[in-house]
Amino acid sequence: MTLDDFTRVALSLPEAIEGGHMGRTDFRVGNRIFASLHPDKDAGMVILKPEEQAMLVEAEPAMFSPVPGGWGKSGSTLVHMAAVDEPTLRDALIRAWRHRAPPSAIAAL
């Protein structure tokens, strides 16, 4: 998978839009960021609940790792594009999107 694939899957979610912050491309639902791109690491990032992050990192350590530092401890998770497949990427993005999406957008999924 590539960062373009990450973008395509993220933008396929209801009401998802592309934005930017801190010099990076991000993906939002409403005004809430649920994912971003990290081109310097050939990775995307999804914002998960810490227990979801732990589950994914344990199940697929080649695909997922916590973002270093405090952000990672709160659920920010790197998605390593060289290792992830589309169904697993889609699942991670949907998890992140659901935590940020309004009920109307969730109903559309």
C-alpha positions, -999 to +999 in steps of 0.1 A: +000+000+000+010+036-005+003+070+010-020+076-020-039+044-011-042+057+025-056+090+012-081+072-011-094+050+017-096+078+042-115+101+018-139+072+010-155+075+045-186+096+048-180+134+053-142+129+053-122+158+040-085+165+035-069+192+055-035+201+069-017+210+101+019+212+113+030+208+077+013+174+072-018+163+054-046+152+077-081+138+073-110+151+092-147+145+097-163+178+106-134+197+122-120+167+140-088+150+128-090+112+127-058+104+106-028+120+089+001+112+066+037+109+077+056+108+044+090+109+062+082+075+077+062+061+047+034+058+072-001+071+080-013+077+115-047+069+130-061+081+163-074+051+182-085+044+217-054+031+236-070-004+240-076-006+202-041+005+196-028-022+219-049-049+202-037-039+167+000-035+177-001-069+193-019-086+165+001-070+136+033-055+149+047-051+113+017-030+103+011-009+134+032+008+161+025+036+186+036+071+177+067+078+199+060+098+231+029+110+247+008+110+215+013+073+212+004+067+248-030+083+241-037+061+210-020+078+181-008+049+160+015+046+129+003+025+100+033+012+081+024+013+045+049-013+032+033-039+055-004-031+057-031-045+033-062-027+022-088-045+044-066-039+075-060-003+066-097+003+060-106-013+094-080+010+112-093+041+094-129+033+102-121+028+139-104+062+140-131+079+120-159+065+142-143+081+173-145+115+156-176+114+134-210+129+143-239+104+146-253+115+112-220+105+094-219+072+113-254+064+101-242+070+065-215+043+069 
